Amino acid sequence: MQHEAGTRHQHDHHSGHAGHEAHHAAGPAGWGMAVRATLHCLTGCAIGEVLGLVIGTALGWRDLPTMVLAIALAFFFGYALTLVAVTRAGVGFKAAVGVALAADTLSITVMEIVDNGVLLFVPGAMDAHLSDGLFWGALALAFAVAFLVTTPVNRWLIGRGRGHAVVHAYHS
C-alpha cells in the first residue's frame, strides 16, 4: 500500500510538472514549439492537399469536389503523421487516435480554412492545370499564409497545455 501511495504521489508530482512545462511554453520557447507544430501540421496538410488537388485536377473535377477531397486528405495525412509518432512512443492505437484528434483538429482546421481561402481568392488558381506555374505558385502562397496564421494558433494552444503540447508529452 505504501508503495502505491508513493507511486501515486510521484505521478501527481509529474502531472503537476507537465502543467508547469505547458505554462513555460507560453514564453519565448513557446514560439519554437509552435513553429515545429505548425510545420508538422503543414506537412500532413500539404501531402493530403496536393494529392487531392492533383487527383481532382487530373480527373477534371470541378472546384468543390476537388477541394472536398483535398481537405479530407489533408486531415487524414495530418492525423496520420501524429498517429505514427505517438504509436512509436508506445501509445496504443485507440489512445493515439484521441491524442491526434486533440492535438491536430484546430490546427488543421485553421490551416485548411486559410489555405483554401487563399486559393479561392487568387484569380485563376482553381482553374489552373498541374503544369501551370499559377497552380503551384498559388498553392505555395496559400501554404505560406496558412503557416503564418496557424503558428499563433498553435502557440496559443501549447500555452494552454493543448494542441501539440499533448503530443510533446509523449516525446519527453
VMD Tcl script that builds the backbone (N, CA, C; Angstrom):
set m [mol new atoms 516]
animate dup $m
set s [atomselect $m all]
$s set {name element resname resid chain x y z} {
  {N N MET 1 A 0.811 -1.189 0.000}
  {CA C MET 1 A 0.000 0.000 0.000}
  {C C MET 1 A 0.854 1.252 0.000}
  {N N GLN 2 A 1.878 1.258 0.820}
  {CA C GLN 2 A 2.714 2.436 0.889}
  {C C GLN 2 A 3.388 2.681 -0.458}
  {N N HIS 3 A 3.818 1.614 -1.132}
  {CA C HIS 3 A 4.444 1.756 -2.442}
  {C C HIS 3 A 3.454 2.378 -3.437}
  {N N GLU 4 A 2.188 1.940 -3.372}
  {CA C GLU 4 A 1.160 2.509 -4.249}
  {C C GLU 4 A 1.005 3.994 -4.008}
  {N N ALA 5 A 0.956 4.389 -2.731}
  {CA C ALA 5 A 0.787 5.810 -2.403}
  {C C ALA 5 A 1.986 6.597 -2.902}
  {N N GLY 6 A 3.196 6.034 -2.724}
  {CA C GLY 6 A 4.389 6.719 -3.202}
  {C C GLY 6 A 4.378 6.879 -4.708}
  {N N THR 7 A 3.928 5.835 -5.407}
  {CA C THR 7 A 3.839 5.895 -6.861}
  {C C THR 7 A 2.822 6.948 -7.281}
  {N N ARG 8 A 1.679 6.958 -6.576}
  {CA C ARG 8 A 0.643 7.932 -6.895}
  {C C ARG 8 A 1.175 9.348 -6.686}
  {N N HIS 9 A 1.926 9.544 -5.576}
  {CA C HIS 9 A 2.486 10.869 -5.305}
  {C C HIS 9 A 3.448 11.274 -6.407}
  {N N GLN 10 A 4.298 10.355 -6.845}
  {CA C GLN 10 A 5.234 10.671 -7.915}
  {C C GLN 10 A 4.482 11.010 -9.194}
  {N N HIS 11 A 3.426 10.255 -9.476}
  {CA C HIS 11 A 2.644 10.524 -10.676}
  {C C HIS 11 A 1.981 11.897 -10.581}
  {N N ASP 12 A 1.422 12.200 -9.408}
  {CA C ASP 12 A 0.779 13.507 -9.239}
  {C C ASP 12 A 1.804 14.623 -9.394}
  {N N HIS 13 A 3.003 14.407 -8.857}
  {CA C HIS 13 A 4.052 15.407 -8.997}
  {C C HIS 13 A 4.418 15.588 -10.473}
  {N N HIS 14 A 4.498 14.482 -11.206}
  {CA C HIS 14 A 4.824 14.552 -12.627}
  {C C HIS 14 A 3.716 15.266 -13.390}
  {N N SER 15 A 2.448 15.004 -13.016}
  {CA C SER 15 A 1.334 15.678 -13.685}
  {C C SER 15 A 1.414 17.174 -13.475}
  {N N GLY 16 A 1.748 17.572 -12.260}
  {CA C GLY 16 A 1.895 19.000 -11.981}
  {C C GLY 16 A 3.037 19.592 -12.785}
  {N N HIS 17 A 4.089 18.807 -12.965}
  {CA C HIS 17 A 5.240 19.251 -13.742}
  {C C HIS 17 A 4.855 19.472 -15.199}
  {N N ALA 18 A 3.981 18.604 -15.736}
  {CA C ALA 18 A 3.540 18.762 -17.125}
  {C C ALA 18 A 2.808 20.081 -17.296}
  {N N GLY 19 A 1.978 20.439 -16.328}
  {CA C GLY 19 A 1.276 21.721 -16.391}
  {C C GLY 19 A 2.259 22.873 -16.305}
  {N N HIS 20 A 3.294 22.692 -15.473}
  {CA C HIS 20 A 4.336 23.694 -15.331}
  {C C HIS 20 A 5.065 23.915 -16.657}
  {N N GLU 21 A 5.357 22.799 -17.369}
  {CA C GLU 21 A 6.014 22.906 -18.673}
  {C C GLU 21 A 5.120 23.633 -19.670}
  {N N ALA 22 A 3.833 23.321 -19.646}
  {CA C ALA 22 A 2.903 23.980 -20.563}
  {C C ALA 22 A 2.860 25.470 -20.274}
  {N N HIS 23 A 2.921 25.834 -18.968}
  {CA C HIS 23 A 2.908 27.245 -18.606}
  {C C HIS 23 A 4.126 27.946 -19.199}
  {N N HIS 24 A 5.289 27.312 -19.100}
  {CA C HIS 24 A 6.504 27.912 -19.649}
  {C C HIS 24 A 6.512 27.916 -21.173}
  {N N ALA 25 A 5.743 27.046 -21.811}
  {CA C ALA 25 A 5.688 27.016 -23.267}
  {C C ALA 25 A 5.106 28.303 -23.830}
  {N N ALA 26 A 4.348 29.031 -22.999}
  {CA C ALA 26 A 3.771 30.282 -23.470}
  {C C ALA 26 A 4.833 31.369 -23.599}
  {N N GLY 27 A 6.006 31.173 -22.993}
  {CA C GLY 27 A 7.082 32.147 -23.082}
  {C C GLY 27 A 7.761 32.081 -24.430}
  {N N PRO 28 A 8.959 32.663 -24.541}
  {CA C PRO 28 A 9.669 32.688 -25.813}
  {C C PRO 28 A 9.885 31.307 -26.422}
  {N N ALA 29 A 10.108 30.286 -25.596}
  {CA C ALA 29 A 10.307 28.942 -26.127}
  {C C ALA 29 A 9.041 28.418 -26.783}
  {N N GLY 30 A 7.881 28.941 -26.403}
  {CA C GLY 30 A 6.612 28.519 -26.975}
  {C C GLY 30 A 6.539 28.769 -28.466}
  {N N TRP 31 A 7.210 29.813 -28.948}
  {CA C TRP 31 A 7.202 30.088 -30.389}
  {C C TRP 31 A 7.914 28.995 -31.165}
  {N N GLY 32 A 9.027 28.487 -30.625}
  {CA C GLY 32 A 9.755 27.413 -31.305}
  {C C GLY 32 A 8.905 26.158 -31.414}
  {N N MET 33 A 8.241 25.806 -30.317}
  {CA C MET 33 A 7.372 24.636 -30.346}
  {C C MET 33 A 6.190 24.881 -31.286}
  {N N ALA 34 A 5.666 26.099 -31.293}
  {CA C ALA 34 A 4.540 26.429 -32.177}
  {C C ALA 34 A 4.948 26.333 -33.642}
  {N N VAL 35 A 6.140 26.783 -33.973}
  {CA C VAL 35 A 6.636 26.688 -35.350}
  {C C VAL 35 A 6.780 25.219 -35.748}
  {N N ARG 36 A 7.364 24.411 -34.853}
  {CA C ARG 36 A 7.517 22.978 -35.150}
  {C C ARG 36 A 6.154 22.297 -35.308}
  {N N ALA 37 A 5.223 22.635 -34.435}
  {CA C ALA 37 A 3.874 22.058 -34.526}
  {C C ALA 37 A 3.203 22.455 -35.829}
  {N N THR 38 A 3.381 23.712 -36.232}
  {CA C THR 38 A 2.763 24.195 -37.466}
  {C C THR 38 A 3.417 23.552 -38.681}
  {N N LEU 39 A 4.720 23.386 -38.654}
  {CA C LEU 39 A 5.405 22.696 -39.758}
  {C C LEU 39 A 4.943 21.252 -39.852}
  {N N HIS 40 A 4.741 20.607 -38.714}
  {CA C HIS 40 A 4.233 19.234 -38.685}
  {C C HIS 40 A 2.843 19.197 -39.322}
  {N N CYS 41 A 2.000 20.122 -38.901}
  {CA C CYS 41 A 0.637 20.204 -39.433}
  {C C CYS 41 A 0.666 20.517 -40.930}
  {N N LEU 42 A 1.517 21.464 -41.311}
  {CA C LEU 42 A 1.635 21.858 -42.711}
  {C C LEU 42 A 2.096 20.693 -43.576}
  {N N THR 43 A 2.983 19.870 -43.051}
  {CA C THR 43 A 3.470 18.718 -43.815}
  {C C THR 43 A 2.323 17.766 -44.147}
  {N N GLY 44 A 1.560 17.382 -43.125}
  {CA C GLY 44 A 0.428 16.492 -43.360}
  {C C GLY 44 A -0.615 17.113 -44.269}
  {N N CYS 45 A -0.918 18.396 -44.025}
  {CA C CYS 45 A -1.898 19.093 -44.856}
  {C C CYS 45 A -1.421 19.193 -46.302}
  {N N ALA 46 A -0.155 19.511 -46.477}
  {CA C ALA 46 A 0.382 19.662 -47.832}
  {C C ALA 46 A 0.343 18.337 -48.590}
  {N N ILE 47 A 0.729 17.256 -47.926}
  {CA C ILE 47 A 0.681 15.947 -48.592}
  {C C ILE 47 A -0.740 15.655 -49.053}
  {N N GLY 48 A -1.681 15.779 -48.141}
  {CA C GLY 48 A -3.075 15.486 -48.461}
  {C C GLY 48 A -3.673 16.440 -49.472}
  {N N GLU 49 A -3.397 17.712 -49.281}
  {CA C GLU 49 A -3.997 18.700 -50.166}
  {C C GLU 49 A -3.436 18.612 -51.586}
  {N N VAL 50 A -2.137 18.487 -51.704}
  {CA C VAL 50 A -1.541 18.348 -53.038}
  {C C VAL 50 A -2.073 17.088 -53.717}
  {N N LEU 51 A -2.105 15.986 -52.982}
  {CA C LEU 51 A -2.630 14.751 -53.547}
  {C C LEU 51 A -4.084 14.931 -53.997}
  {N N GLY 52 A -4.908 15.554 -53.162}
  {CA C GLY 52 A -6.303 15.794 -53.523}
  {C C GLY 52 A -6.453 16.708 -54.723}
  {N N LEU 53 A -5.658 17.781 -54.760}
  {CA C LEU 53 A -5.724 18.703 -55.895}
  {C C LEU 53 A -5.231 18.046 -57.177}
  {N N VAL 54 A -4.191 17.239 -57.063}
  {CA C VAL 54 A -3.674 16.525 -58.231}
  {C C VAL 54 A -4.724 15.541 -58.755}
  {N N ILE 55 A -5.320 14.769 -57.861}
  {CA C ILE 55 A -6.341 13.799 -58.277}
  {C C ILE 55 A -7.538 14.508 -58.901}
  {N N GLY 56 A -8.057 15.526 -58.214}
  {CA C GLY 56 A -9.219 16.257 -58.725}
  {C C GLY 56 A -8.948 16.935 -60.052}
  {N N THR 57 A -7.786 17.551 -60.174}
  {CA C THR 57 A -7.424 18.233 -61.420}
  {C C THR 57 A -7.221 17.223 -62.544}
  {N N ALA 58 A -6.518 16.141 -62.252}
  {CA C ALA 58 A -6.255 15.115 -63.272}
  {C C ALA 58 A -7.552 14.473 -63.770}
  {N N LEU 59 A -8.537 14.343 -62.883}
  {CA C LEU 59 A -9.814 13.738 -63.272}
  {C C LEU 59 A -10.791 14.764 -63.862}
  {N N GLY 60 A -10.380 16.023 -63.899}
  {CA C GLY 60 A -11.229 17.060 -64.463}
  {C C GLY 60 A -12.421 17.424 -63.590}
  {N N TRP 61 A -12.293 17.194 -62.276}
  {CA C TRP 61 A -13.384 17.516 -61.355}
  {C C TRP 61 A -13.543 19.022 -61.230}
  {N N ARG 62 A -14.693 19.438 -60.842}
  {CA C ARG 62 A -14.965 20.854 -60.550}
  {C C ARG 62 A -14.312 21.233 -59.220}
  {N N ASP 63 A -14.373 22.520 -58.908}
  {CA C ASP 63 A -13.700 23.034 -57.710}
  {C C ASP 63 A -14.164 22.386 -56.410}
  {N N LEU 64 A -15.480 22.318 -56.206}
  {CA C LEU 64 A -15.988 21.833 -54.923}
  {C C LEU 64 A -15.574 20.394 -54.618}
  {N N PRO 65 A -15.798 19.424 -55.503}
  {CA C PRO 65 A -15.370 18.059 -55.155}
  {C C PRO 65 A -13.850 17.937 -55.012}
  {N N THR 66 A -13.113 18.715 -55.788}
  {CA C THR 66 A -11.652 18.692 -55.674}
  {C C THR 66 A -11.226 19.208 -54.307}
  {N N MET 67 A -11.834 20.314 -53.873}
  {CA C MET 67 A -11.475 20.877 -52.565}
  {C C MET 67 A -11.902 19.951 -51.425}
  {N N VAL 68 A -13.066 19.325 -51.544}
  {CA C VAL 68 A -13.514 18.395 -50.506}
  {C C VAL 68 A -12.530 17.237 -50.378}
  {N N LEU 69 A -12.116 16.678 -51.498}
  {CA C LEU 69 A -11.136 15.596 -51.468}
  {C C LEU 69 A -9.816 16.073 -50.863}
  {N N ALA 70 A -9.347 17.230 -51.293}
  {CA C ALA 70 A -8.079 17.773 -50.789}
  {C C ALA 70 A -8.147 18.002 -49.278}
  {N N ILE 71 A -9.243 18.543 -48.797}
  {CA C ILE 71 A -9.392 18.804 -47.357}
  {C C ILE 71 A -9.464 17.492 -46.586}
  {N N ALA 72 A -10.233 16.535 -47.087}
  {CA C ALA 72 A -10.341 15.236 -46.414}
  {C C ALA 72 A -8.971 14.559 -46.320}
  {N N LEU 73 A -8.214 14.614 -47.410}
  {CA C LEU 73 A -6.877 14.004 -47.396}
  {C C LEU 73 A -5.913 14.787 -46.509}
  {N N ALA 74 A -6.078 16.104 -46.433}
  {CA C ALA 74 A -5.235 16.908 -45.545}
  {C C ALA 74 A -5.451 16.490 -44.088}
  {N N PHE 75 A -6.712 16.325 -43.690}
  {CA C PHE 75 A -6.986 15.849 -42.334}
  {C C PHE 75 A -6.432 14.441 -42.129}
  {N N PHE 76 A -6.651 13.567 -43.101}
  {CA C PHE 76 A -6.179 12.193 -42.994}
  {C C PHE 76 A -4.664 12.155 -42.766}
  {N N PHE 77 A -3.910 12.834 -43.620}
  {CA C PHE 77 A -2.451 12.790 -43.503}
  {C C PHE 77 A -1.955 13.574 -42.297}
  {N N GLY 78 A -2.632 14.662 -41.938}
  {CA C GLY 78 A -2.262 15.402 -40.729}
  {C C GLY 78 A -2.386 14.531 -39.489}
  {N N TYR 79 A -3.534 13.854 -39.367}
  {CA C TYR 79 A -3.730 12.945 -38.238}
  {C C TYR 79 A -2.770 11.751 -38.320}
  {N N ALA 80 A -2.549 11.237 -39.517}
  {CA C ALA 80 A -1.694 10.057 -39.687}
  {C C ALA 80 A -0.270 10.318 -39.201}
  {N N LEU 81 A 0.272 11.491 -39.481}
  {CA C LEU 81 A 1.635 11.795 -39.023}
  {C C LEU 81 A 1.719 11.779 -37.503}
  {N N THR 82 A 0.706 12.323 -36.852}
  {CA C THR 82 A 0.690 12.309 -35.386}
  {C C THR 82 A 0.493 10.895 -34.866}
  {N N LEU 83 A -0.397 10.135 -35.488}
  {CA C LEU 83 A -0.627 8.750 -35.070}
  {C C LEU 83 A 0.657 7.933 -35.124}
  {N N VAL 84 A 1.406 8.085 -36.198}
  {CA C VAL 84 A 2.658 7.344 -36.344}
  {C C VAL 84 A 3.624 7.726 -35.220}
  {N N ALA 85 A 3.772 9.010 -34.973}
  {CA C ALA 85 A 4.710 9.467 -33.940}
  {C C ALA 85 A 4.295 8.993 -32.551}
  {N N VAL 86 A 3.023 9.096 -32.244}
  {CA C VAL 86 A 2.554 8.743 -30.902}
  {C C VAL 86 A 2.559 7.222 -30.694}
  {N N THR 87 A 2.189 6.457 -31.704}
  {CA C THR 87 A 2.234 4.999 -31.538}
  {C C THR 87 A 3.674 4.501 -31.438}
  {N N ARG 88 A 4.595 5.173 -32.119}
  {CA C ARG 88 A 6.019 4.806 -31.982}
  {C C ARG 88 A 6.512 5.050 -30.559}
  {N N ALA 89 A 5.872 6.004 -29.867}
  {CA C ALA 89 A 6.242 6.300 -28.481}
  {C C ALA 89 A 5.629 5.291 -27.515}
  {N N GLY 90 A 4.868 4.314 -28.052}
  {CA C GLY 90 A 4.336 3.254 -27.214}
  {C C GLY 90 A 2.875 3.404 -26.823}
  {N N VAL 91 A 2.188 4.391 -27.366}
  {CA C VAL 91 A 0.780 4.592 -27.042}
  {C C VAL 91 A -0.049 3.658 -27.922}
  {N N GLY 92 A -1.075 3.048 -27.331}
  {CA C GLY 92 A -1.965 2.177 -28.088}
  {C C GLY 92 A -2.715 2.962 -29.153}
  {N N PHE 93 A -3.181 2.261 -30.176}
  {CA C PHE 93 A -3.805 2.924 -31.321}
  {C C PHE 93 A -5.024 3.758 -30.927}
  {N N LYS 94 A -5.905 3.194 -30.109}
  {CA C LYS 94 A -7.117 3.922 -29.718}
  {C C LYS 94 A -6.766 5.209 -28.962}
  {N N ALA 95 A -5.847 5.119 -28.031}
  {CA C ALA 95 A -5.413 6.298 -27.287}
  {C C ALA 95 A -4.703 7.286 -28.220}
  {N N ALA 96 A -3.921 6.769 -29.163}
  {CA C ALA 96 A -3.204 7.631 -30.111}
  {C C ALA 96 A -4.177 8.409 -30.987}
  {N N VAL 97 A -5.297 7.787 -31.359}
  {CA C VAL 97 A -6.315 8.494 -32.138}
  {C C VAL 97 A -6.836 9.684 -31.330}
  {N N GLY 98 A -7.098 9.462 -30.050}
  {CA C GLY 98 A -7.551 10.555 -29.186}
  {C C GLY 98 A -6.525 11.671 -29.092}
  {N N VAL 99 A -5.256 11.302 -28.966}
  {CA C VAL 99 A -4.186 12.302 -28.904}
  {C C VAL 99 A -4.128 13.090 -30.212}
  {N N ALA 100 A -4.194 12.397 -31.343}
  {CA C ALA 100 A -4.132 13.062 -32.649}
  {C C ALA 100 A -5.309 14.029 -32.826}
  {N N LEU 101 A -6.492 13.587 -32.459}
  {CA C LEU 101 A -7.665 14.458 -32.582}
  {C C LEU 101 A -7.517 15.703 -31.708}
  {N N ALA 102 A -7.057 15.492 -30.468}
  {CA C ALA 102 A -6.885 16.614 -29.546}
  {C C ALA 102 A -5.769 17.554 -29.999}
  {N N ALA 103 A -4.710 16.985 -30.536}
  {CA C ALA 103 A -3.539 17.782 -30.891}
  {C C ALA 103 A -3.698 18.539 -32.201}
  {N N ASP 104 A -4.401 17.951 -33.158}
  {CA C ASP 104 A -4.346 18.482 -34.519}
  {C C ASP 104 A -5.615 19.113 -35.077}
  {N N THR 105 A -6.769 18.853 -34.485}
  {CA C THR 105 A -8.018 19.269 -35.121}
  {C C THR 105 A -8.100 20.776 -35.358}
  {N N LEU 106 A -7.864 21.578 -34.337}
  {CA C LEU 106 A -7.971 23.026 -34.522}
  {C C LEU 106 A -6.908 23.539 -35.483}
  {N N SER 107 A -5.696 23.043 -35.342}
  {CA C SER 107 A -4.603 23.479 -36.207}
  {C C SER 107 A -4.890 23.161 -37.674}
  {N N ILE 108 A -5.309 21.931 -37.954}
  {CA C ILE 108 A -5.608 21.551 -39.340}
  {C C ILE 108 A -6.800 22.350 -39.860}
  {N N THR 109 A -7.808 22.544 -39.027}
  {CA C THR 109 A -8.994 23.295 -39.448}
  {C C THR 109 A -8.630 24.708 -39.853}
  {N N VAL 110 A -7.863 25.391 -39.015}
  {CA C VAL 110 A -7.435 26.763 -39.337}
  {C C VAL 110 A -6.610 26.767 -40.612}
  {N N MET 111 A -5.674 25.830 -40.699}
  {CA C MET 111 A -4.807 25.771 -41.879}
  {C C MET 111 A -5.627 25.557 -43.149}
  {N N GLU 112 A -6.585 24.665 -43.098}
  {CA C GLU 112 A -7.396 24.372 -44.283}
  {C C GLU 112 A -8.300 25.547 -44.670}
  {N N ILE 113 A -8.873 26.210 -43.698}
  {CA C ILE 113 A -9.711 27.374 -43.997}
  {C C ILE 113 A -8.872 28.457 -44.670}
  {N N VAL 114 A -7.708 28.722 -44.114}
  {CA C VAL 114 A -6.853 29.781 -44.649}
  {C C VAL 114 A -6.307 29.417 -46.022}
  {N N ASP 115 A -5.708 28.235 -46.160}
  {CA C ASP 115 A -5.075 27.959 -47.452}
  {C C ASP 115 A -6.100 27.782 -48.570}
  {N N ASN 116 A -7.246 27.198 -48.276}
  {CA C ASN 116 A -8.275 27.093 -49.313}
  {C C ASN 116 A -8.896 28.446 -49.619}
  {N N GLY 117 A -9.008 29.286 -48.604}
  {CA C GLY 117 A -9.485 30.649 -48.833}
  {C C GLY 117 A -8.557 31.420 -49.753}
  {N N VAL 118 A -7.255 31.289 -49.524}
  {CA C VAL 118 A -6.281 31.953 -50.396}
  {C C VAL 118 A -6.414 31.427 -51.822}
  {N N LEU 119 A -6.522 30.123 -51.983}
  {CA C LEU 119 A -6.657 29.548 -53.331}
  {C C LEU 119 A -7.904 30.070 -54.041}
  {N N LEU 120 A -8.977 30.241 -53.286}
  {CA C LEU 120 A -10.208 30.753 -53.896}
  {C C LEU 120 A -10.089 32.221 -54.315}
  {N N PHE 121 A -9.246 32.973 -53.608}
  {CA C PHE 121 A -9.109 34.399 -53.915}
  {C C PHE 121 A -8.045 34.711 -54.962}
  {N N VAL 122 A -7.157 33.783 -55.259}
  {CA C VAL 122 A -6.154 34.019 -56.298}
  {C C VAL 122 A -6.830 33.792 -57.656}
  {N N PRO 123 A -6.929 34.841 -58.447}
  {CA C PRO 123 A -7.624 34.707 -59.739}
  {C C PRO 123 A -7.027 33.596 -60.605}
  {N N GLY 124 A -7.883 32.674 -61.026}
  {CA C GLY 124 A -7.487 31.597 -61.923}
  {C C GLY 124 A -6.828 30.405 -61.264}
  {N N ALA 125 A -6.555 30.471 -59.953}
  {CA C ALA 125 A -5.833 29.378 -59.286}
  {C C ALA 125 A -6.601 28.062 -59.337}
  {N N MET 126 A -7.897 28.130 -59.160}
  {CA C MET 126 A -8.687 26.892 -59.143}
  {C C MET 126 A -8.884 26.312 -60.543}
  {N N ASP 127 A -8.654 27.115 -61.565}
  {CA C ASP 127 A -8.785 26.632 -62.941}
  {C C ASP 127 A -7.442 26.257 -63.555}
  {N N ALA 128 A -6.358 26.528 -62.831}
  {CA C ALA 128 A -5.020 26.243 -63.353}
  {C C ALA 128 A -4.788 24.734 -63.413}
  {N N HIS 129 A -3.990 24.327 -64.360}
  {CA C HIS 129 A -3.640 22.914 -64.525}
  {C C HIS 129 A -2.353 22.611 -63.784}
  {N N LEU 130 A -2.092 21.338 -63.578}
  {CA C LEU 130 A -0.902 20.923 -62.846}
  {C C LEU 130 A 0.392 21.409 -63.491}
  {N N SER 131 A 0.362 21.631 -64.773}
  {CA C SER 131 A 1.561 22.080 -65.482}
  {C C SER 131 A 1.723 23.600 -65.454}
  {N N ASP 132 A 0.745 24.308 -64.881}
  {CA C ASP 132 A 0.796 25.775 -64.820}
  {C C ASP 132 A 1.555 26.248 -63.586}
  {N N GLY 133 A 2.395 27.232 -63.786}
  {CA C GLY 133 A 3.094 27.855 -62.658}
  {C C GLY 133 A 2.107 28.480 -61.679}
  {N N LEU 134 A 0.981 28.962 -62.188}
  {CA C LEU 134 A -0.033 29.568 -61.323}
  {C C LEU 134 A -0.545 28.555 -60.295}
  {N N PHE 135 A -0.757 27.322 -60.714}
  {CA C PHE 135 A -1.234 26.278 -59.798}
  {C C PHE 135 A -0.277 26.137 -58.616}
  {N N TRP 136 A 0.999 25.936 -58.906}
  {CA C TRP 136 A 1.990 25.697 -57.863}
  {C C TRP 136 A 2.332 26.973 -57.092}
  {N N GLY 137 A 2.352 28.117 -57.773}
  {CA C GLY 137 A 2.618 29.388 -57.096}
  {C C GLY 137 A 1.513 29.754 -56.115}
  {N N ALA 138 A 0.267 29.579 -56.555}
  {CA C ALA 138 A -0.867 29.880 -55.679}
  {C C ALA 138 A -0.885 28.925 -54.488}
  {N N LEU 139 A -0.553 27.670 -54.728}
  {CA C LEU 139 A -0.518 26.683 -53.651}
  {C C LEU 139 A 0.578 27.033 -52.642}
  {N N ALA 140 A 1.744 27.421 -53.131}
  {CA C ALA 140 A 2.841 27.817 -52.237}
  {C C ALA 140 A 2.451 29.046 -51.420}
  {N N LEU 141 A 1.824 30.027 -52.069}
  {CA C LEU 141 A 1.355 31.228 -51.365}
  {C C LEU 141 A 0.325 30.847 -50.306}
  {N N ALA 142 A -0.606 29.974 -50.663}
  {CA C ALA 142 A -1.650 29.550 -49.735}
  {C C ALA 142 A -1.049 28.863 -48.503}
  {N N PHE 143 A -0.067 28.002 -48.719}
  {CA C PHE 143 A 0.575 27.322 -47.594}
  {C C PHE 143 A 1.358 28.308 -46.727}
  {N N ALA 144 A 2.025 29.281 -47.341}
  {CA C ALA 144 A 2.783 30.268 -46.576}
  {C C ALA 144 A 1.858 31.115 -45.702}
  {N N VAL 145 A 0.758 31.568 -46.267}
  {CA C VAL 145 A -0.200 32.373 -45.493}
  {C C VAL 145 A -0.803 31.523 -44.378}
  {N N ALA 146 A -1.160 30.280 -44.696}
  {CA C ALA 146 A -1.734 29.389 -43.681}
  {C C ALA 146 A -0.736 29.153 -42.546}
  {N N PHE 147 A 0.542 29.000 -42.870}
  {CA C PHE 147 A 1.577 28.827 -41.845}
  {C C PHE 147 A 1.622 30.037 -40.920}
  {N N LEU 148 A 1.604 31.239 -41.516}
  {CA C LEU 148 A 1.685 32.468 -40.719}
  {C C LEU 148 A 0.476 32.654 -39.816}
  {N N VAL 149 A -0.692 32.253 -40.277}
  {CA C VAL 149 A -1.910 32.398 -39.478}
  {C C VAL 149 A -2.013 31.297 -38.419}
  {N N THR 150 A -1.586 30.089 -38.748}
  {CA C THR 150 A -1.758 28.947 -37.848}
  {C C THR 150 A -0.711 28.906 -36.736}
  {N N THR 151 A 0.462 29.446 -36.956}
  {CA C THR 151 A 1.504 29.414 -35.924}
  {C C THR 151 A 1.049 30.071 -34.619}
  {N N PRO 152 A 0.468 31.274 -34.635}
  {CA C PRO 152 A -0.014 31.842 -33.364}
  {C C PRO 152 A -1.143 31.015 -32.726}
  {N N VAL 153 A -1.948 30.364 -33.544}
  {CA C VAL 153 A -2.995 29.488 -33.007}
  {C C VAL 153 A -2.349 28.335 -32.246}
  {N N ASN 154 A -1.320 27.732 -32.840}
  {CA C ASN 154 A -0.619 26.634 -32.167}
  {C C ASN 154 A 0.092 27.121 -30.906}
  {N N ARG 155 A 0.648 28.312 -30.940}
  {CA C ARG 155 A 1.298 28.861 -29.741}
  {C C ARG 155 A 0.275 29.035 -28.631}
  {N N TRP 156 A -0.905 29.526 -28.976}
  {CA C TRP 156 A -1.967 29.713 -28.007}
  {C C TRP 156 A -2.369 28.365 -27.400}
  {N N LEU 157 A -2.539 27.343 -28.250}
  {CA C LEU 157 A -2.902 26.006 -27.771}
  {C C LEU 157 A -1.824 25.435 -26.853}
  {N N ILE 158 A -0.576 25.536 -27.273}
  {CA C ILE 158 A 0.542 24.995 -26.495}
  {C C ILE 158 A 0.639 25.699 -25.149}
  {N N GLY 159 A 0.429 27.011 -25.150}
  {CA C GLY 159 A 0.480 27.789 -23.912}
  {C C GLY 159 A -0.581 27.372 -22.907}
  {N N ARG 160 A -1.603 26.684 -23.371}
  {CA C ARG 160 A -2.673 26.200 -22.502}
  {C C ARG 160 A -2.592 24.692 -22.285}
  {N N GLY 161 A -1.452 24.095 -22.696}
  {CA C GLY 161 A -1.265 22.663 -22.499}
  {C C GLY 161 A -2.065 21.815 -23.467}
  {N N ARG 162 A -2.474 22.414 -24.573}
  {CA C ARG 162 A -3.274 21.694 -25.565}
  {C C ARG 162 A -2.504 21.621 -26.883}
  {N N GLY 163 A -3.152 21.089 -27.912}
  {CA C GLY 163 A -2.519 21.004 -29.224}
  {C C GLY 163 A -1.297 20.112 -29.161}
  {N N HIS 164 A -0.216 20.580 -29.722}
  {CA C HIS 164 A 0.989 19.749 -29.772}
  {C C HIS 164 A 1.700 19.642 -28.431}
  {N N ALA 165 A 1.258 20.388 -27.428}
  {CA C ALA 165 A 1.787 20.172 -26.080}
  {C C ALA 165 A 1.397 18.775 -25.607}
  {N N VAL 166 A 0.224 18.295 -26.046}
  {CA C VAL 166 A -0.231 16.950 -25.708}
  {C C VAL 166 A 0.695 15.917 -26.348}
  {N N VAL 167 A 1.031 16.116 -27.610}
  {CA C VAL 167 A 1.932 15.197 -28.318}
  {C C VAL 167 A 3.322 15.251 -27.706}
  {N N HIS 168 A 3.767 16.452 -27.355}
  {CA C HIS 168 A 5.105 16.632 -26.788}
  {C C HIS 168 A 5.283 15.803 -25.510}
  {N N ALA 169 A 4.221 15.627 -24.752}
  {CA C ALA 169 A 4.303 14.833 -23.518}
  {C C ALA 169 A 4.724 13.396 -23.809}
  {N N TYR 170 A 4.419 12.892 -25.002}
  {CA C TYR 170 A 4.764 11.518 -25.357}
  {C C TYR 170 A 6.180 11.420 -25.922}
  {N N HIS 171 A 6.789 12.544 -26.238}
  {CA C HIS 171 A 8.156 12.534 -26.759}
  {C C HIS 171 A 9.168 12.765 -25.659}
  {N N SER 172 A 8.705 13.225 -24.510}
  {CA C SER 172 A 9.622 13.546 -23.405}
  {C C SER 172 A 10.072 12.306 -22.683}
}
mol reanalyze $m
mol bondsrecalc $m
mol representation Tube
mol addrep $m
